[in-house]
Amino acid sequence: MFPQDFSTDFEKNKDSLNKLRIFQSKISRNISAGYLVKLAGEEVL
């Protein structure tokens, strides 16, 4: 996974994180996907 795999699209970020399979719970995955949306919106990625 690379920065270009993440964007301001929450659903796309969730799918990308699912492919990594590092989260055991939906809550952790969703929090991380939301954080990635925030970072992508700030163009930090």
MOPAC internal coordinates of N, CA, C and O (Angstrom, degrees):
PM7 1SCF
backbone

  N    0.0000 0     0.00 0     0.00 0    0    0    0
  C    1.4469 1     0.00 0     0.00 0    1    0    0
  C    1.5254 1   109.36 1     0.00 0    2    1    0
  O    1.2310 1   121.76 1   -43.98 1    3    2    1
  N    1.2877 1   114.24 1   136.02 1    3    2    1
  C    1.4443 1   121.26 1  -179.21 1    5    3    2
  C    1.5170 1   109.49 1  -129.42 1    6    5    3
  O    1.2310 1   119.32 1   -15.63 1    7    6    5
  N    1.3056 1   118.90 1   164.37 1    7    6    5
  C    1.4717 1   120.62 1  -178.12 1    9    7    6
  C    1.5216 1   114.06 1   -52.19 1   10    9    7
  O    1.2310 1   119.31 1   146.96 1   11   10    9
  N    1.3240 1   118.92 1   -33.04 1   11   10    9
  C    1.4552 1   120.14 1  -179.26 1   13   11   10
  C    1.5324 1   112.00 1   -69.70 1   14   13   11
  O    1.2310 1   119.93 1   169.06 1   15   14   13
  N    1.3402 1   117.74 1   -10.94 1   15   14   13
  C    1.4592 1   120.87 1   177.66 1   17   15   14
  C    1.5233 1   112.17 1   -80.80 1   18   17   15
  O    1.2310 1   120.16 1   172.41 1   19   18   17
  N    1.3239 1   117.29 1    -7.59 1   19   18   17
  C    1.4572 1   121.59 1  -178.56 1   21   19   18
  C    1.5164 1   110.01 1  -118.98 1   22   21   19
  O    1.2310 1   120.85 1   -27.61 1   23   22   21
  N    1.3326 1   115.97 1   152.39 1   23   22   21
  C    1.4644 1   120.33 1  -176.72 1   25   23   22
  C    1.5179 1   109.59 1  -151.40 1   26   25   23
  O    1.2310 1   120.79 1    13.88 1   27   26   25
  N    1.3213 1   116.10 1  -166.12 1   27   26   25
  C    1.4612 1   121.03 1   176.57 1   29   27   26
  C    1.5198 1   111.06 1   -84.95 1   30   29   27
  O    1.2310 1   119.71 1  -174.52 1   31   30   29
  N    1.3252 1   118.16 1     5.48 1   31   30   29
  C    1.4695 1   123.20 1   178.59 1   33   31   30
  C    1.5291 1   108.96 1   -92.55 1   34   33   31
  O    1.2310 1   120.80 1   -70.49 1   35   34   33
  N    1.3217 1   116.08 1   109.51 1   35   34   33
  C    1.4609 1   122.50 1  -176.27 1   37   35   34
  C    1.5308 1   111.23 1   -58.68 1   38   37   35
  O    1.2310 1   119.73 1   134.44 1   39   38   37
  N    1.3296 1   118.12 1   -45.56 1   39   38   37
  C    1.4633 1   121.36 1  -177.52 1   41   39   38
  C    1.5264 1   111.41 1   -63.89 1   42   41   39
  O    1.2310 1   120.09 1   139.58 1   43   42   41
  N    1.3138 1   117.43 1   -40.42 1   43   42   41
  C    1.4667 1   121.08 1   178.37 1   45   43   42
  C    1.5255 1   110.28 1   -64.15 1   46   45   43
  O    1.2310 1   120.67 1   139.45 1   47   46   45
  N    1.3267 1   116.33 1   -40.55 1   47   46   45
  C    1.4637 1   120.31 1   178.25 1   49   47   46
  C    1.5242 1   111.33 1   -64.48 1   50   49   47
  O    1.2310 1   120.29 1   140.12 1   51   50   49
  N    1.3439 1   117.04 1   -39.88 1   51   50   49
  C    1.4670 1   120.27 1   177.04 1   53   51   50
  C    1.5232 1   110.35 1   -61.00 1   54   53   51
  O    1.2310 1   120.22 1   135.79 1   55   54   53
  N    1.3302 1   117.18 1   -44.21 1   55   54   53
  C    1.4619 1   120.73 1   179.42 1   57   55   54
  C    1.5262 1   111.19 1   -63.13 1   58   57   55
  O    1.2310 1   120.52 1   138.36 1   59   58   57
  N    1.3217 1   116.61 1   -41.64 1   59   58   57
  C    1.4610 1   120.28 1   178.86 1   61   59   58
  C    1.5216 1   111.00 1   -63.62 1   62   61   59
  O    1.2310 1   120.25 1   139.13 1   63   62   61
  N    1.3213 1   117.12 1   -40.87 1   63   62   61
  C    1.4634 1   120.57 1   178.65 1   65   63   62
  C    1.5262 1   111.40 1   -69.01 1   66   65   63
  O    1.2310 1   120.20 1   146.13 1   67   66   65
  N    1.3316 1   117.22 1   -33.87 1   67   66   65
  C    1.4655 1   120.24 1   176.12 1   69   67   66
  C    1.5180 1   111.04 1   -61.78 1   70   69   67
  O    1.2310 1   120.10 1   143.46 1   71   70   69
  N    1.3246 1   117.41 1   -36.54 1   71   70   69
  C    1.4624 1   121.24 1   179.40 1   73   71   70
  C    1.5228 1   111.44 1   -64.59 1   74   73   71
  O    1.2310 1   120.49 1   149.48 1   75   74   73
  N    1.3258 1   116.67 1   -30.52 1   75   74   73
  C    1.4630 1   120.34 1   178.28 1   77   75   74
  C    1.5242 1   112.05 1   -72.90 1   78   77   75
  O    1.2310 1   120.59 1   149.68 1   79   78   77
  N    1.3235 1   116.47 1   -30.32 1   79   78   77
  C    1.4701 1   123.55 1   179.64 1   81   79   78
  C    1.5253 1   113.43 1    55.17 1   82   81   79
  O    1.2310 1   120.51 1  -138.36 1   83   82   81
  N    1.3277 1   116.63 1    41.64 1   83   82   81
  C    1.4645 1   119.40 1   178.27 1   85   83   82
  C    1.5328 1   111.85 1  -101.41 1   86   85   83
  O    1.2310 1   120.70 1   171.96 1   87   86   85
  N    1.3405 1   116.26 1    -8.04 1   87   86   85
  C    1.4609 1   120.00 1  -178.45 1   89   87   86
  C    1.5145 1   110.37 1  -104.41 1   90   89   87
  O    1.2310 1   120.80 1   -47.31 1   91   90   89
  N    1.3290 1   116.07 1   132.69 1   91   90   89
  C    1.4506 1   120.28 1   179.13 1   93   91   90
  C    1.5229 1   112.04 1   -92.94 1   94   93   91
  O    1.2310 1   120.10 1   168.06 1   95   94   93
  N    1.3211 1   117.41 1   -11.94 1   95   94   93
  C    1.4544 1   119.07 1  -179.37 1   97   95   94
  C    1.5228 1   110.65 1  -131.38 1   98   97   95
  O    1.2310 1   121.47 1   -27.99 1   99   98   97
  N    1.3269 1   114.79 1   152.01 1   99   98   97
  C    1.4659 1   120.28 1   177.80 1  101   99   98
  C    1.5175 1   110.65 1   -64.65 1  102  101   99
  O    1.2310 1   120.58 1   144.29 1  103  102  101
  N    1.3065 1   116.50 1   -35.71 1  103  102  101
  C    1.4664 1   120.27 1  -177.77 1  105  103  102
  C    1.5258 1   110.73 1   -61.89 1  106  105  103
  O    1.2310 1   120.32 1   132.75 1  107  106  105
  N    1.3238 1   116.99 1   -47.25 1  107  106  105
  C    1.4717 1   120.59 1   179.04 1  109  107  106
  C    1.5250 1   111.10 1   -62.03 1  110  109  107
  O    1.2310 1   120.84 1   136.85 1  111  110  109
  N    1.3279 1   115.99 1   -43.15 1  111  110  109
  C    1.4605 1   119.92 1   179.90 1  113  111  110
  C    1.5195 1   110.70 1   -63.20 1  114  113  111
  O    1.2310 1   120.09 1   135.35 1  115  114  113
  N    1.3368 1   117.44 1   -44.65 1  115  114  113
  C    1.4594 1   121.16 1  -178.02 1  117  115  114
  C    1.5230 1   112.30 1   -66.92 1  118  117  115
  O    1.2310 1   120.25 1   141.59 1  119  118  117
  N    1.3172 1   117.12 1   -38.41 1  119  118  117
  C    1.4658 1   120.52 1   176.86 1  121  119  118
  C    1.5279 1   109.45 1   -62.59 1  122  121  119
  O    1.2310 1   120.53 1   134.98 1  123  122  121
  N    1.3251 1   116.59 1   -45.02 1  123  122  121
  C    1.4619 1   120.64 1   179.57 1  125  123  122
  C    1.5207 1   111.60 1   -65.41 1  126  125  123
  O    1.2310 1   120.03 1   138.70 1  127  126  125
  N    1.3323 1   117.55 1   -41.30 1  127  126  125
  C    1.4685 1   121.00 1   178.20 1  129  127  126
  C    1.5248 1   110.28 1   -62.83 1  130  129  127
  O    1.2310 1   119.97 1   139.31 1  131  130  129
  N    1.3207 1   117.66 1   -40.69 1  131  130  129
  C    1.4605 1   121.24 1   177.33 1  133  131  130
  C    1.5149 1   111.92 1   -64.53 1  134  133  131
  O    1.2310 1   120.48 1   140.78 1  135  134  133
  N    1.3246 1   116.70 1   -39.22 1  135  134  133
  C    1.4579 1   120.37 1   178.14 1  137  135  134
  C    1.5317 1   110.79 1   -64.77 1  138  137  135
  O    1.2310 1   120.69 1   141.06 1  139  138  137
  N    1.3343 1   116.28 1   -38.94 1  139  138  137
  C    1.4610 1   120.38 1   177.47 1  141  139  138
  C    1.5211 1   111.31 1   -64.59 1  142  141  139
  O    1.2310 1   120.31 1   143.99 1  143  142  141
  N    1.3382 1   117.01 1   -36.01 1  143  142  141
  C    1.4714 1   120.59 1   175.93 1  145  143  142
  C    1.5180 1   109.37 1   -61.52 1  146  145  143
  O    1.2310 1   120.90 1   135.89 1  147  146  145
  N    1.3244 1   115.89 1   -44.11 1  147  146  145
  C    1.4595 1   120.21 1   179.76 1  149  147  146
  C    1.5299 1   110.74 1   -62.47 1  150  149  147
  O    1.2310 1   120.44 1   134.31 1  151  150  149
  N    1.3334 1   116.77 1   -45.69 1  151  150  149
  C    1.4575 1   120.15 1   179.71 1  153  151  150
  C    1.5244 1   111.39 1   -63.63 1  154  153  151
  O    1.2310 1   120.28 1   137.70 1  155  154  153
  N    1.3142 1   117.06 1   -42.30 1  155  154  153
  C    1.4670 1   120.63 1  -179.59 1  157  155  154
  C    1.5338 1   110.05 1   -64.82 1  158  157  155
  O    1.2310 1   120.29 1   144.11 1  159  158  157
  N    1.3189 1   117.04 1   -35.89 1  159  158  157
  C    1.4621 1   120.89 1   177.59 1  161  159  158
  C    1.5098 1   112.57 1   -66.21 1  162  161  159
  O    1.2310 1   120.80 1   150.74 1  163  162  161
  N    1.3146 1   116.08 1   -29.26 1  163  162  161
  C    1.4694 1   121.00 1   178.03 1  165  163  162
  C    1.5254 1   110.71 1   -89.96 1  166  165  163
  O    1.2310 1   120.10 1   179.96 1  167  166  165
  N    1.3153 1   117.42 1    -0.04 1  167  166  165
  C    1.4587 1   124.39 1   179.79 1  169  167  166
  C    1.5191 1   112.42 1    57.79 1  170  169  167
  O    1.2310 1   120.97 1  -141.54 1  171  170  169
  N    1.3366 1   115.74 1    38.46 1  171  170  169
  C    1.4546 1   121.33 1   176.61 1  173  171  170
  C    1.5211 1   109.76 1   -83.40 1  174  173  171
  O    1.2310 1   120.17 1   149.33 1  175  174  173
  N    1.3444 1   117.27 1   -30.67 1  175  174  173
  C    1.4620 1   121.20 1  -177.17 1  177  175  174
  C    1.5041 1   111.05 1   -69.75 1  178  177  175
  O    1.2310 1   120.10 1   180.00 1  179  178  177

